[in-house]
């Protein structure tokens, strides 16, 4: 995945969906043209929920511009593990 400035990224973790939705809304209110939602592993379904709730409930003028899926290798104490990842790019229409 290509690296960009981190100011328009929302990284998904273990918080409730609405916490990340508010982060997405905040980024658009700051003037960002695009916001990229990133997640790995079990957080991927939360990332999809964040994108859909943001689009359908709060930001009617935002659409999904792109989705990138990949597999990343993560170093662990007991070796290397492969983890799925997703990037969902939301942008103003």
N, CA and C of each residue as an Amber inpcrd file, in Angstrom:
protein
   279
   0.8360000  -1.1770000   0.0000000   0.0000000   0.0000000   0.0000000
   0.8790000   1.2370000   0.0000000   0.5040000   2.2330000  -0.7690000
   1.3180000   3.4330000  -0.8120000   1.0670000   4.2840000   0.4280000
   2.1160000   4.9200000   0.9070000   2.0140000   5.7090000   2.1290000
   1.7190000   7.1610000   1.7790000   0.7780000   7.7320000   2.4990000
   0.4290000   9.1350000   2.3440000   0.5480000   9.7880000   3.7040000
   0.2310000  11.0700000   3.7750000   0.2280000  11.7430000   5.0690000
  -0.8390000  11.1120000   5.9510000  -0.5570000  11.0090000   7.2420000
  -1.4600000  10.3460000   8.1660000  -2.6430000  11.1960000   8.6070000
  -2.7330000  12.4450000   8.1810000  -3.7880000  13.2980000   8.7130000
  -5.1780000  12.9600000   8.1860000  -5.3020000  12.2040000   7.1240000
  -6.6320000  11.8470000   6.6450000  -6.9130000  10.3490000   6.7980000
  -6.1860000   9.6820000   7.6720000  -6.4050000   8.2670000   7.9520000
  -7.1670000   8.1070000   9.2520000  -8.0550000   7.1150000   9.2800000
  -8.7140000   6.7010000  10.5160000  -8.3800000   5.2250000  10.6810000
  -7.6180000   4.9130000  11.7180000  -7.2070000   3.5380000  11.9770000
  -8.2180000   2.8830000  12.9070000  -8.7510000   1.7390000  12.5010000
  -9.7920000   1.0500000  13.2530000  -9.1630000   0.0870000  14.2530000
  -9.6760000   0.1270000  15.4810000  -9.2110000  -0.7560000  16.5440000
 -10.4040000  -1.3920000  17.2550000 -10.4090000  -1.2980000  18.5740000
 -11.4220000  -1.9840000  19.3700000 -12.4850000  -1.0700000  19.9680000
 -12.4530000   0.2130000  19.6280000 -13.4620000   1.1450000  20.1430000
 -14.8130000   0.8920000  19.4580000 -15.8870000   1.4700000  20.0020000
 -17.1980000   1.3420000  19.3500000 -17.2240000   2.0300000  17.9780000
 -18.0960000   1.5750000  17.1110000 -18.2040000   2.0880000  15.7410000
 -18.3800000   3.6030000  15.7300000 -19.2290000   4.1260000  16.6030000
 -19.5340000   5.5600000  16.5690000 -18.3110000   6.4230000  16.8840000
 -17.3440000   5.9060000  17.6220000 -16.1080000   6.6650000  17.8750000
 -15.3730000   6.9280000  16.5740000 -15.3220000   5.9280000  15.7190000
 -14.6270000   6.0660000  14.4360000 -15.4540000   6.8810000  13.4430000
 -16.7820000   6.7570000  13.5180000 -17.6510000   7.5800000  12.6640000
 -17.4130000   9.0560000  12.9740000 -17.3220000   9.3870000  14.2630000
 -17.0570000  10.7800000  14.6450000 -15.6900000  11.2410000  14.1320000
 -14.7040000  10.3500000  14.1290000 -13.3830000  10.6940000  13.6000000
 -13.4610000  10.9850000  12.0950000 -14.2300000  10.1960000  11.3710000
 -14.4050000  10.4230000   9.9300000 -15.0950000  11.7630000   9.6850000
 -16.1700000  12.0250000  10.4220000 -16.9000000  13.2850000  10.2740000
 -15.9790000  14.4650000  10.5840000 -15.1880000  14.3470000  11.6300000
 -14.2540000  15.4080000  12.0150000 -13.2590000  15.6990000  10.8970000
 -12.7320000  14.6490000  10.2640000 -11.7760000  14.8440000   9.1720000
 -12.4140000  15.6130000   8.0140000 -13.6390000  15.2410000   7.6420000
 -14.3140000  15.9580000   6.5470000 -14.6160000  17.3940000   6.9580000
 -15.0050000  17.6270000   8.2080000 -15.2880000  18.9870000   8.6750000
 -14.0340000  19.8550000   8.7090000 -12.8540000  19.2420000   8.8370000
 -11.5870000  19.9900000   8.8010000 -11.2150000  20.3790000   7.3770000
 -11.9370000  19.8640000   6.4020000 -11.6710000  20.2430000   5.0200000
 -11.0180000  19.1730000   4.1720000 -10.8340000  17.9840000   4.7060000
 -10.2480000  16.8980000   3.9100000 -11.1890000  16.5260000   2.7620000
 -10.6410000  16.3140000   1.5760000 -11.4450000  15.8850000   0.4230000
 -11.6780000  14.3810000   0.4600000 -10.7180000  13.6430000   1.0550000
 -10.8240000  12.1900000   1.1760000 -10.3950000  11.7680000   2.5740000
 -11.0430000  10.7060000   3.0670000 -10.6630000  10.0950000   4.3330000
 -10.4820000   8.6070000   4.0720000  -9.3850000   8.0440000   4.5620000
  -9.0940000   6.6310000   4.3440000  -9.2490000   5.8920000   5.6710000
 -10.1140000   4.8980000   5.6630000 -10.3580000   4.0650000   6.8300000
  -9.5030000   2.8210000   6.6650000  -8.6230000   2.5490000   7.6540000
  -7.7220000   1.3980000   7.5670000  -8.0000000   0.4330000   8.7110000
  -7.9710000  -0.8610000   8.4030000  -8.1770000  -1.8820000   9.4350000
  -7.4540000  -3.1570000   9.0480000  -7.1740000  -3.9820000  10.0720000
  -6.5560000  -5.2930000   9.8510000  -7.3200000  -6.3390000  10.6430000
  -7.3020000  -7.5610000  10.1310000  -7.8440000  -8.7060000  10.8520000
  -9.3100000  -8.5670000  11.2060000  -9.6100000  -8.8170000  12.4740000
 -10.9970000  -8.8060000  12.9350000 -11.6460000  -7.4350000  12.8900000
 -10.8590000  -6.3930000  12.7550000 -11.4050000  -5.0310000  12.7070000
 -11.9550000  -4.6550000  11.3320000 -11.7740000  -5.5180000  10.3450000
 -12.2320000  -5.2070000   8.9900000 -13.7410000  -4.9970000   8.9600000
 -14.5020000  -5.8290000   9.6490000 -15.9690000  -5.6630000   9.6380000
 -16.3670000  -4.3470000  10.2980000 -15.6320000  -3.9210000  11.3160000
 -15.9000000  -2.6240000  11.9440000 -15.6280000  -1.4920000  10.9610000
 -14.5670000  -1.6220000  10.1670000 -14.2380000  -0.5990000   9.1710000
 -15.3610000  -0.4460000   8.1460000 -15.9200000  -1.5640000   7.7120000
 -17.0380000  -1.5230000   6.7600000 -18.2350000  -0.8310000   7.4140000
 -18.5160000  -1.1620000   8.6710000 -19.6190000  -0.5270000   9.3950000
 -19.4000000   0.9810000   9.5090000 -18.1810000   1.3940000   9.8300000
 -17.8610000   2.8230000   9.9550000 -18.1100000   3.5380000   8.6290000
 -17.6610000   2.9570000   7.5360000 -17.8570000   3.5790000   6.2210000
 -19.3420000   3.7080000   5.8960000 -20.0970000   2.6570000   6.1410000
 -21.5210000   2.6730000   5.7920000 -22.3350000   3.5940000   6.6920000
 -22.0710000   3.5830000   7.9770000 -22.7930000   4.4840000   8.8890000
 -22.4580000   5.9290000   8.5610000 -21.1940000   6.2100000   8.3050000
 -20.7820000   7.5710000   7.9510000 -21.5050000   8.0480000   6.7030000
 -21.5260000   7.2210000   5.6930000 -22.1210000   7.5820000   4.4030000
 -23.6360000   7.7090000   4.4660000 -24.2910000   6.7460000   5.0780000
 -25.7430000   6.6810000   4.9930000 -26.4660000   7.5500000   6.0210000
 -25.8590000   7.7400000   7.1910000 -26.5450000   8.4980000   8.2370000
 -26.1190000   9.9460000   8.3420000 -24.8220000  10.2200000   8.1420000
 -24.3060000  11.5390000   8.4760000 -23.7770000  12.3390000   7.2960000
 -23.1190000  11.6970000   6.3650000 -22.4520000  12.4060000   5.2680000
 -23.0610000  11.9770000   3.9410000 -24.1880000  12.5800000   3.6090000
 -24.9260000  12.1700000   2.4030000 -24.1660000  12.4960000   1.1170000
 -23.2260000  13.4420000   1.1650000 -22.4820000  13.8430000  -0.0340000
 -21.1410000  13.1330000  -0.1580000 -20.9910000  12.0070000   0.5450000
 -19.7440000  11.2380000   0.5190000 -20.0050000   9.8760000  -0.0950000
 -19.0620000   9.4130000  -0.9190000 -19.1930000   8.0990000  -1.5400000
 -17.8990000   7.3150000  -1.3680000 -17.9790000   6.0150000  -1.5910000
 -16.7980000   5.1610000  -1.5460000 -16.0380000   5.3610000  -2.8520000
 -14.8230000   5.8710000  -2.7540000 -13.9930000   6.1200000  -3.9380000
 -13.1550000   4.9040000  -4.3090000 -12.8260000   4.0790000  -3.3040000
 -12.0130000   2.9080000  -3.5980000 -11.8560000   2.0170000  -2.3840000
 -11.5830000   0.7610000  -2.6620000 -11.3250000  -0.2200000  -1.6180000
 -10.0850000  -1.0040000  -2.0200000  -9.1290000  -1.0950000  -1.0990000
  -7.9060000  -1.8520000  -1.3460000  -7.8240000  -2.9410000  -0.2830000
  -7.6810000  -4.1840000  -0.7320000  -7.4980000  -5.2860000   0.2110000
  -6.1030000  -5.8600000   0.0100000  -5.5280000  -6.3520000   1.0970000
  -4.1640000  -6.8820000   1.0270000  -3.9420000  -7.8580000   2.1750000
  -2.7990000  -8.5130000   2.1250000  -2.3490000  -9.3530000   3.2260000
  -0.9970000  -8.8210000   3.6750000  -0.8930000  -8.5390000   4.9680000
   0.3450000  -8.0050000   5.5280000   0.9820000  -9.0560000   6.4170000
   2.3040000  -9.0370000   6.4760000   3.0180000  -9.9280000   7.3800000
   3.3660000  -9.1600000   8.6410000   2.9710000  -9.7100000   9.7850000
   3.1870000  -9.0710000  11.0720000   4.1660000  -9.9150000  11.8710000
   5.2010000  -9.2620000  12.4040000   6.1850000  -9.9730000  13.2270000
   5.6210000 -10.2160000  14.6160000   5.7520000 -11.4520000  15.0940000
   5.3570000 -11.8130000  16.4520000   6.5250000 -12.5090000  17.1220000
   6.3900000 -12.7180000  18.4090000   7.4610000 -13.3770000  19.1500000
   7.7070000 -14.7950000  18.6380000   6.6180000 -15.4550000  18.2190000
   6.7310000 -16.8440000  17.7630000   6.8450000 -16.9610000  16.2460000
   7.1580000 -15.8690000  15.5560000   7.3460000 -15.9250000  14.1120000
   6.5340000 -14.8760000  13.3860000   6.3340000 -15.1170000  12.1090000
   5.6020000 -14.1840000  11.2630000   4.1830000 -14.6860000  11.0520000
   3.2340000 -13.7340000  11.0940000   1.8300000 -14.0810000  10.8900000
   1.2840000 -13.2270000   9.7530000   0.4550000 -13.8130000   8.9100000
  -0.1720000 -13.0790000   7.8180000  -1.5460000 -12.6030000   8.2710000
  -1.8170000 -11.3070000   8.0370000  -3.0700000 -10.7010000   8.4720000
  -3.6940000  -9.9550000   7.2970000  -4.9920000 -10.1450000   7.1030000
  -5.7120000  -9.4150000   6.0600000  -5.8570000  -7.9550000   6.4630000
  -5.8880000  -7.0700000   5.4640000  -6.0820000  -5.6520000   5.7420000
  -6.9730000  -5.0330000   4.6720000  -7.5620000  -3.8950000   5.0190000
  -8.4320000  -3.1860000   4.0870000  -8.2240000  -1.6910000   4.2530000
  -8.3330000  -0.9730000   3.1440000  -8.3560000   0.4940000   3.1330000
  -9.5950000   0.9010000   2.3540000 -10.4780000   1.6450000   2.9960000
 -11.6870000   2.1530000   2.3390000 -11.5260000   3.6570000   2.2090000
 -11.5250000   4.1570000   0.9830000 -11.3670000   5.5820000   0.7290000
 -12.7350000   6.1970000   0.5140000 -13.0760000   7.1570000   1.3630000
 -14.3270000   7.9200000   1.2260000 -13.9730000   9.2940000   0.7050000
 -14.7760000   9.8010000  -0.2360000 -14.5310000  11.1310000  -0.7910000
 -15.8200000  11.8440000  -1.0990000 -15.7430000  13.1470000  -1.1450000
 -16.9220000  13.9530000  -1.4650000 -17.2640000  13.7840000  -2.9390000
 -18.5530000  13.7800000  -3.2150000 -19.0350000  13.6280000  -4.6030000
 -18.8360000  14.9180000  -5.3640000
